[in-house]
């Protein structure tokens, strides 16, 4: 086959095939695969979102103090350990100073006992009054009590025990460190006294009060639970610049220090139109959705009411029962052909 015939053949093939195009290709329209959900009716819950952590309330903390000046010899229950009432938390060893104090107390007690015996002999000989004998007796009793107390507190190793069941919240002294007499060595928090401390914008805290319901959930995921606001502190935390809202929770729901997300319920309005948050799109300041109608996604501008977390109240632009595009809405254009996946469950409970 010569070159001229080859060129003519290639030209004919290109014309017949339109270089890979067939008649009607320009009329093919893209079809978007989407999922939809109905516009449902139900209560629009007005909430304030806040974040915080579980902590012990002050009245649920119990302090363990050093009975005498002593060094921390051994820690048996580090911070974060769950302990039973009476369980040993740490072992103390009296310092040399405590030993000197004990020896002095024993010496003072012996001297006071000797003085009391002498006063009694003098009284028997008529050389001392009853008042002098009574004074000597009182001094001896006081000295003996001091010596006995120090002996009990300084006699060998001292076991510090948890006064209640709970969690070792803090240890104020490190192993080998010295605690003076009366100093707090450890704090035990009762699990029944856990509360949630939430940080709230001060402007929003003004409208909060004790008794409001709160929906709580671990930030890391897990089972949600219900709580009640017990106190609101409008003062700003110097670090977070947020006000504090304290929430009472059932025992066992959270661990001390666990990060928590809270939705404080301010009120609710029944019979509201609700759509999934994922269905709502914004064009500047104008919210809109795509509704599924006649095999296409149609843009519909809407007005928005209460933000209820996963659900958004729609106050205008939609009719209950219409289906809004949820997954795939962001990629649509007005009038674009769509193919719906199996219907999703209603966004909220239907009013009866």
C-alpha positions in Angstrom: 0.0 0.0 0.0 1.5 3.3 -1.1 1.6 6.4 1.1 -1.3 8.3 -0.7 -3.7 5.4 -0.2 -2.7 5.1 3.5 -3.4 8.8 4.2 -6.8 8.5 2.5 -7.7 5.5 4.6 -6.7 7.2 7.9 -8.8 10.3 7.0 -11.9 8.1 6.2 -11.6 6.3 9.5 -11.3 9.6 11.4 -14.4 11.0 9.7 -16.4 7.9 10.3 -15.5 7.7 14.0 -15.3 11.4 14.6 -11.9 10.6 16.2 -13.6 8.5 18.9 -16.9 10.4 19.3 -20.4 9.2 18.4 -23.5 11.1 17.6 -25.3 12.2 20.8 -22.2 12.3 23.0 -22.7 16.0 23.6 -26.2 15.3 25.1 -24.9 13.0 27.9 -25.3 14.7 31.3 -23.5 13.8 34.5 -25.4 12.0 37.2 -24.4 12.4 40.8 -24.9 9.6 43.3 -26.3 11.1 46.6 -28.1 10.1 49.8 -31.1 12.0 51.0 -33.1 12.4 54.2 -36.6 13.7 54.8 -37.4 17.0 56.3 -38.7 15.8 59.7 -40.6 17.4 62.5 -39.6 17.2 66.1 -38.3 19.2 69.0 -35.7 21.8 68.2 -33.3 21.7 71.2 -31.4 24.9 72.0 -28.1 24.1 73.5 -24.7 25.6 74.5 -21.7 23.5 73.6 -18.9 23.4 76.2 -15.8 21.3 76.9 -14.2 20.4 80.2 -13.1 17.5 82.3 -14.2 15.3 85.2 -12.9 16.4 88.6 -13.5 15.8 92.3 -15.7 18.3 94.1 -14.0 20.0 97.1 -16.4 18.3 99.6 -15.5 14.8 98.3 -11.7 15.2 98.9 -10.1 13.8 102.0 -6.6 14.7 103.1 -4.0 12.4 104.7 -1.6 14.3 106.9 1.8 13.5 108.4 1.3 12.9 112.2 4.9 13.9 112.9 7.7 15.2 110.8 8.7 12.3 108.7 10.2 11.2 105.4 8.2 9.4 102.7 9.8 6.0 102.7 7.5 4.1 100.2 4.5 4.9 98.0 2.2 2.0 97.7 -0.7 3.7 95.9 0.6 6.3 93.4 -1.7 9.1 92.1 -4.5 7.7 90.0 -4.8 4.5 92.0 -8.2 3.3 93.1 -8.1 2.4 96.8 -10.4 0.9 99.4 -11.1 2.5 102.8 -8.3 1.6 105.1 -5.9 0.6 102.4 -2.2 1.7 102.9 -1.3 4.6 100.6 2.2 5.4 101.8 4.8 4.5 104.5 6.5 7.3 106.5 9.6 7.1 108.6 10.0 9.6 111.5 12.9 12.0 111.0 15.7 12.3 113.6 14.0 15.5 114.8 10.9 13.5 115.5 12.9 11.0 117.5 14.4 13.8 119.6 10.9 15.2 120.2 9.8 11.8 121.3 12.8 11.3 123.7 12.1 14.8 125.1 8.5 14.0 125.7 9.3 10.8 127.5 11.8 12.6 129.7 9.3 15.3 130.5 6.7 12.7 131.3 9.1 10.9 133.7 10.0 14.2 135.4 6.4 15.1 135.8 5.6 11.7 137.3 8.4 12.1 139.8 7.2 15.6 140.7 3.7 14.2 141.3 5.0 11.5 143.6 7.1 14.0 145.5 4.1 16.3 146.0 2.0 13.4 147.3 4.8 12.5 149.9 5.0 16.1 151.0 1.3 16.3 151.3 1.3 13.2 153.5 3.9 14.9 155.7 1.8 18.1 155.9 4.4 20.0 153.9 2.3 20.5 150.7 -1.2 21.6 150.1 -3.9 19.8 148.2 -3.7 22.4 145.4 0.0 21.7 144.9 -0.7 18.0 144.7 -3.5 18.6 142.1 -1.2 20.8 140.1 1.5 18.2 140.0 -1.0 15.5 139.1 -2.4 17.5 136.2 1.1 18.2 134.8 2.0 14.5 135.0 -1.2 13.5 133.1 -0.5 16.1 130.4 3.1 15.0 130.0 2.2 11.3 129.9 -0.5 12.0 127.3 2.0 13.9 125.1 4.6 11.1 125.4 2.0 8.4 124.6 0.8 10.3 121.6 4.3 10.9 120.2 5.1 7.2 120.8 2.1 6.1 118.8 2.9 8.5 116.0 6.7 8.1 116.0 7.2 4.5 116.9 8.8 3.0 113.9 7.3 3.1 110.4 4.0 4.9 110.0 1.3 3.6 107.6 -0.9 6.3 106.1 -4.3 4.8 105.2 -7.1 6.0 102.9 -9.9 7.3 105.1 -12.5 6.5 102.4 -12.7 4.5 99.3 -11.8 6.4 96.2 -8.9 7.5 94.0 -5.5 8.8 95.1 -5.8 12.3 93.6 -2.4 13.8 94.4 0.7 13.0 96.4 2.2 16.2 97.8 5.5 14.6 98.8 7.9 12.6 96.6 9.5 9.4 97.8 12.4 10.4 100.1 10.9 13.8 100.7 10.1 15.2 104.2 6.7 16.3 105.4 6.4 18.4 108.5 3.9 17.5 111.2 0.3 18.2 109.9 1.3 18.7 106.3 -0.9 17.0 103.6 0.8 14.0 102.2 -1.9 12.7 99.9 -5.5 13.5 98.8 -8.2 10.9 98.3 -11.2 11.7 96.1 -14.4 9.8 96.5 -15.8 8.6 93.2 -19.3 9.4 94.3 -18.2 13.1 94.5 -17.1 13.4 90.8 -18.4 16.4 88.9 -17.8 17.8 85.4 -16.3 21.3 85.1 -17.2 22.8 81.7 -15.7 26.0 80.3 -18.2 28.4 78.8 -18.0 31.8 77.1 -18.7 34.4 79.8 -21.4 36.0 77.6 -23.2 32.7 77.4 -22.7 31.8 81.0 -25.0 34.7 82.0 -28.0 32.9 80.8 -27.2 29.6 82.6 -28.5 28.5 85.9 -28.6 25.5 88.3 -31.0 22.8 87.3 -30.4 22.8 83.5 -30.0 19.4 81.9 -26.7 18.6 80.2 -25.9 15.9 77.7 -22.3 14.7 78.4 -20.0 12.5 76.2 -16.3 11.5 76.5 -14.3 13.5 73.9 -12.4 10.3 73.0 -15.7 8.5 72.3 -17.9 6.3 74.5 -21.2 6.2 76.2 -23.0 9.5 76.7 -24.8 10.3 79.9 -27.1 12.9 81.4 -26.1 15.4 84.0 -27.6 18.5 85.8 -26.0 21.9 86.3 -25.4 22.4 90.0 -23.5 25.7 89.9 -22.3 28.5 87.6 -19.2 30.5 88.3 -19.2 33.6 86.0 -15.6 34.5 87.0 -13.0 34.1 84.2 -10.4 31.4 84.6 -7.1 33.3 84.2 -5.7 30.7 81.8 -8.7 29.7 79.7 -10.6 33.1 79.9 -13.8 31.0 80.3 -16.5 30.9 83.0 -17.1 27.6 84.8 -20.2 25.5 84.8 -20.3 22.6 87.3 -22.3 19.5 86.4 -23.4 16.6 88.7 -23.2 13.2 87.0 -24.1 9.7 88.1 -21.3 7.7 89.8 -19.1 5.6 87.4 -19.8 7.5 84.3 -16.4 9.2 83.9 -12.9 8.8 85.2 -11.1 11.6 87.1 -9.5 14.0 84.6 -11.3 12.5 81.6 -12.0 15.2 78.8 -15.7 15.7 78.3 -17.9 17.4 75.8 -21.2 18.9 77.1 -24.4 20.2 75.5 -26.2 22.4 78.0 -29.9 22.4 77.2 -31.4 25.9 77.4 -34.9 24.9 76.1 -36.7 23.3 73.2 -39.5 24.0 70.8 -41.7 21.2 69.6 -42.9 20.7 66.1 -39.9 22.2 64.4 -38.7 21.2 60.9 -35.3 19.5 61.2 -32.7 18.5 58.7 -29.2 16.9 59.1 -26.4 19.4 59.5 -24.6 17.8 56.6 -27.4 18.9 54.2 -26.9 22.6 54.9 -24.6 24.6 52.6 -23.7 28.3 52.7 -23.4 30.7 49.8 -21.8 33.6 51.6 -24.3 34.3 54.3 -27.1 32.6 52.6 -27.9 29.0 53.8 -29.4 26.7 51.2 -30.0 23.0 50.5 -30.6 20.8 47.5 -33.9 19.0 47.4 -34.5 15.8 45.4 -37.2 16.4 42.9 -37.9 14.7 39.5 -34.5 13.0 39.4 -32.6 16.2 39.9 -31.1 18.2 42.8 -32.8 21.6 43.1 -31.3 24.4 45.1 -33.6 25.9 47.8 -32.6 28.9 49.9 -33.7 28.4 53.6 -33.7 30.2 56.9 -32.1 28.6 59.9 -33.3 28.4 63.5 -31.9 26.5 66.4 -28.7 24.6 66.1 -29.3 21.3 67.8 -26.0 19.7 67.2 -26.4 17.0 64.5 -29.8 18.5 63.5 -30.6 22.0 62.3 -34.0 23.7 62.6 -35.3 25.2 59.3 -37.7 28.0 59.8 -38.5 28.8 56.2 -37.9 27.5 52.6 -38.8 23.8 53.1 -41.9 21.7 53.6 -42.0 18.7 56.0 -41.6 15.5 54.0 -39.4 16.9 51.2 -36.1 15.1 50.8 -32.9 17.0 51.1 -29.6 15.8 49.8 -27.1 15.0 52.6 -24.1 13.2 51.2 -23.0 14.6 47.9 -24.7 18.0 48.3 -21.5 20.1 48.1 -20.7 18.8 44.6 -24.1 19.5 43.1 -25.3 22.3 40.8 -28.9 23.4 40.5 -30.8 21.0 38.3 -28.0 18.4 38.2 -29.3 14.9 37.7 -29.0 12.7 40.8 -29.3 9.0 41.6 -30.5 8.5 45.2 -29.2 5.8 47.5 -31.7 3.9 49.6 -33.6 6.3 51.8 -32.0 7.3 55.1 -33.9 7.2 58.4 -35.8 10.3 59.4 -33.7 13.1 60.9 -35.9 13.3 64.0 -39.0 11.8 65.5 -42.2 12.7 63.7 -44.8 14.5 65.6 -47.9 12.5 66.1 
